[in-house]
């Protein structure tokens, strides 16, 4: 009989936990797809290779701050 795997509910984890889980799952998927350990770690090191849906984008707080220039020329 196959062992039932636990379901991971990402809402019960903080952002760092969710990030670590996503990295782990991405690594295991790369290895399962045939990538060597070296190549899998290389891909994990480059954030640009991650699909948009694997790790949610964090809000860009700098762009949301209104800029007021008090020093007018």
HELIX and SHEET records of a PDB file:
HELIX    1   1 UNK A   10  UNK A   12  5                                   3    
HELIX    2   2 UNK A   15  UNK A   32  1                                  18    
HELIX    3   3 UNK A   37  UNK A   45  1                                   9    
HELIX    4   4 UNK A   47  UNK A   49  5                                   3    
END                                                                             
